[in-house]
Amino acid sequence: MNKIIVQVYLPANGRTYDIRLPEDMYIHDAADVLSDIFTDAAKGLYCKSSVNILCFRDKGESLPRDKTLKELGIQNRTKLMFI
């Protein structure tokens, strides 16, 4: 299983995080993992939700939850945003 490092911006605290994820992970699973990570990392500025959106940071385009990172062309250093 190949892993990639993506840069994920969290608007709730204005910080960017380098996160390592398997390239064959589905977006809905990645959103769940990120939700858990950011609940701890954001120190109260982010609260876990069941309706999180992962999107390309530069385009603001939300990612389809039923696709994998690889299917969407997400590679090392791709910039994403977690809302």
C-alpha positions as CSV (number, residue, x, y, z in Angstrom):
1,M,0.0,0.0,0.0
2,N,1.5,3.3,-1.1
3,K,1.0,6.3,1.1
4,I,1.1,9.9,0.1
5,I,1.6,13.1,2.1
6,V,-1.1,15.7,1.5
7,Q,-1.2,19.3,2.8
8,V,-4.6,19.8,4.5
9,Y,-5.7,23.3,5.5
10,L,-8.1,23.5,8.4
11,P,-10.0,26.9,8.3
12,A,-11.2,26.4,11.9
13,N,-7.7,27.3,13.2
14,G,-6.0,28.7,10.1
15,R,-3.3,26.0,10.1
16,T,-2.0,23.6,7.4
17,Y,-1.1,20.0,8.3
18,D,1.0,17.4,6.4
19,I,-1.0,14.2,6.7
20,R,0.1,10.8,5.4
21,L,-2.7,8.8,3.9
22,P,-2.9,5.6,1.8
23,E,-3.5,6.5,-1.9
24,D,-6.2,3.9,-2.2
25,M,-8.2,5.4,0.7
26,Y,-11.7,6.5,-0.2
27,I,-12.5,10.2,0.4
28,H,-15.3,9.3,3.0
29,D,-12.7,7.3,5.0
30,A,-10.1,10.1,4.7
31,A,-12.7,12.6,6.0
32,D,-13.4,10.4,9.0
33,V,-9.7,10.0,9.8
34,L,-9.1,13.7,9.4
35,S,-12.0,14.5,11.6
36,D,-10.5,12.4,14.4
37,I,-7.0,14.0,13.9
38,F,-8.3,17.6,13.9
39,T,-10.6,17.1,16.9
40,D,-7.3,16.5,18.9
41,A,-5.0,18.9,17.0
42,A,-7.2,22.0,16.8
43,K,-7.6,22.1,20.6
44,G,-11.3,23.0,20.7
45,L,-11.4,25.1,17.6
46,Y,-12.8,22.2,15.6
47,C,-15.6,19.8,16.7
48,K,-16.1,16.5,15.0
49,S,-19.0,16.4,12.6
50,S,-20.7,13.8,10.4
51,V,-20.9,16.2,7.4
52,N,-17.3,17.1,6.8
53,I,-16.1,18.1,3.3
54,L,-12.7,17.5,1.8
55,C,-11.9,19.7,-1.2
56,F,-9.1,21.0,-3.4
57,R,-7.8,24.1,-1.6
58,D,-7.1,26.2,-4.7
59,K,-10.4,25.4,-6.6
60,G,-12.7,25.0,-3.6
61,E,-14.2,22.0,-5.4
62,S,-15.5,19.3,-3.0
63,L,-14.2,15.8,-3.6
64,P,-16.7,13.0,-4.3
65,R,-16.8,10.7,-1.3
66,D,-17.0,7.5,-3.3
67,K,-13.7,7.9,-5.0
68,T,-10.1,7.1,-3.8
69,L,-7.4,9.7,-3.5
70,K,-5.6,8.0,-6.4
71,E,-8.6,8.1,-8.6
72,L,-8.9,11.8,-8.1
73,G,-5.2,12.4,-9.0
74,I,-4.2,13.4,-5.5
75,Q,-0.5,13.0,-5.0
76,N,2.3,14.0,-2.7
77,R,1.9,17.7,-1.7
78,T,-1.6,18.1,-3.1
79,K,-3.2,21.0,-1.2
80,L,-6.6,20.1,0.3
81,M,-9.0,21.9,2.6
82,F,-11.1,20.3,5.3
83,I,-14.4,22.0,6.2
